Amino acid sequence: MSISITITDSIANIEKNINKGIADYINDILNKKQNLILQEAKALIPDWVNSQPEIISLASSNTSSLVGLFGIAGDTTSIINSIVKSVVDATTITFVKYTDKLKGAGLQLEFQPSNFSNLLLLNAGHTIYDGGDLHWLDWLLKRGDKIIITNYHYNPSTGLGRSGLGNMIQGGSFRVPPQFAGTDDNNFITRAFNGPTQEKQLTSIFEKVFK
C-alpha cells in the first residue's frame, strides 16, 4: 500500500505561515517574560561592577589606592553602593515585536547611558576640599590620563591628607594612574559589561526563558 500526499499550498505561503508561527511564539514569550529578564539581568550587575579594579581600589585602605589619590574621607562603602545602584537603576529593557517575516529587534537590554549622566550626577563622585571640588568620578570615567593638577603630586603616606592615606605635595603633576584611566568608550563601567563571563550569564537567562 502506498500513500501519496499532495501539497496544494504554495511554498511561499507555507514559509510565511511557519515564520508567523515562530514570530508569534517568540513574541508571546518575550512579552510575558521581559520583566523577569530585566530583573535577572539587573541582579548580575553588582558582581560585574564590583569586580572591576577601580571599585576594588575604591574599597581599599592601601596608600596607593584611589581613595588616597582622590582624597576620599571616611568609609567608601556608601560611595561604591551608590555607583552600583545608579548603574542598576539605569538599566532598561525594550520589547519590539518580531514581524511575520521574523524581522525586528526583539528584546533590547540597555545597561548604561553612553553619556554616563546617571553617574556624573552623583554627589558621591566629588571630593570637596578647601578652594575646590574634585569631580573624581568624571576624571575616572572620561578624562583618561590628562593632568588634573599641575605643580603637585600625590605623596602616599599613612596618616596624612583627608583620606589618611596620603597628601599632595609640591612638584610634578597629578593625574589618574594609567591602569585606572578611563575614556568615554573604555572605562571601568564599559568594561564591566564586556567579556565571556557576562555574555555567558546573559545567554543563560534567555536559555532559561525559552527552555
N, C-alpha and C positions, 0 to 999 in steps of 0.2 A: 504494500500500500504506500502510496506517495502523497505527500501534502504539498500543495503549492500556495504561496502567499503572494498576493498582488498588492503592491503599494499604489494607491490611487492619488495620494497627495504628492505635491512636488518636493524635491529635495530642499529647495529654498524655504518652503513653508514649514517643513519638518525641523529644519535648523532653527528657524525663527521661534517655533514653539518650545524647542529644547532650551534655547537661550533665555526665553521668557521665564520658563520654569526655574532655571538656575538663578536668574536675577531675583525672582520673587522669593525664592528660598533664602538667598543671601541677605536680601533687604529685610526680610522678616526677622532673621536672627540678629542682625546688626542693630536694627531699630529697637528691639527688645533688650539687647544686652549692652547698648552703648554706655549707659551709666555704670554698669558693672566693670566694663573695660576701663573706663576713665578712673574709677576708684582704685582698681588694681594697678593701673599704671602709676597713679599718684603714690601708691604705697611703696613703689620701688625707688622713688626719687631720693628720700633721705639717705639711703645707703650709697647711692651714686654720688651725691654731692659730698657727703661726709668722708668719702674715701679719697677725695682729691687732696693732693699735698698742701694746697693753700689752706684748706679747712683744718687739716691736721696741724699745720703750723700755727693757725689761729687758736688752737686748743692747747698749744704747748707753752711751757714756762721756761723754755730754753732762751738764753740771752740772744741767740741768733734768729729767733722766731719772728714772725710778722707782728706778733704782739709787741715785742720790744722795738722793732724797726718803726712801727707806726705809733708808738707811744700810747697804746691802748691800756687804760687803767682798769683794774678790777677783773672779776670773773668774765670770761668771754663766752660762756655758755649761752647766755641770752642773745648775744650777737649772732652766734652761729645758728641758733634756733630760728632767729628772725630771717636770716638768709634762706635757710632751708624752707621755712614756711612760705616765704614770698614766692619761691620757685614752684612749690607745690600748688599754691593758690592760683598762680598764673597759668597753670596747665589746663587746656581746654580740649574738647573733642567736637568735631563737626561731622554730621552724617549727611551725605548726599547720595540719594538712591542710585543704584545701577539701572541703566535703561534696559529695555528688552534686547538691546544689542550688546549688553554687558559692557557698556561704556559708562564711566562715572568715576567719582572719587572714592566712593565707599565711606570708610571712616578715616578721618584725618586727625591725628593727635598733634597738638602744638604745645611744646613743653616750655618754651621761653620766648618772650618778645625779643625780637632781634635788636631793639634799641636799649634793652636792659632797664627800661624805665621803672619797672617794679622794684628793682634792686637799688637803683640810684636814688630813689626817693626815701630810702630807709634812713632814719636818723642814726641807726646803729652803725652806719658806714662812715661816720665822721669822727675825727678826733679834734676836739676844741682845745686850743691852747692860747696862752697869752699872746694876743696880737694876730691870731689867725684861726683858720679852720682847714684842717687837712681832710679832704674827702678821699680817704684812702681806698674805699671800695671802687670809686671811679678810676683811680690810678691802677688798681689791681686788675680791673676788668678791661680797660680800654686804652691806657696810655703807654703800654709797652715799657721800655726801659728809658723813657725820656727823663731828664733830670728834674727832680721835684724841688730840691733846694740847692742853691749854689753856695759855695764857701763854707759848707758844713757837711760833716759826715757822721754816721752812726758809730757810737762807741759802746760795744756790748760790755756791760758791767753790772753785776747784781747789786741791787740797792739804789741804783740811780734812775732818774727820769720818772715820768708819770707811770710807766708800767712797772718800775722797779727792776727792769732788766737791762737798762742802758739809757744813754742820753746822747744828745747831739753836741759835737764839739767842732770848733773851727777848723777849716781846711778841707780841701777836696770838694766833693759834691755828694748828694744823696739821691738815690733812685731805687725803684723796685728791683730786687735782685733778679738776674736773668732767668733763673729757674721758676720764678713766680710771675714774671712779666706777662701780662695778657693784652690781647688786642680784641677788636670787635668780633673777629671770626675765629679767634683761638685764645680762649681763657679758661679758667677752671670750671665755669658753668657750661660752656660749649663742650668741653672735654668730658664732662660728667655724663653726657648723653650719647657719646660715641664709643663704640668698642664691641667686640664679640659677645661679651657678657650681657651688655644692655640689649643687644639685638636678640640674643637667645631668650632672655627673660620676657621681652615683648612678644616674641613669636609664641612662646609658651602660653601667654594669655589668650591669644587668638586660637591656638590649637585646642585649648580647653573649652572655649566658647563653641567651637564647631564640632567638638567630639560627639 
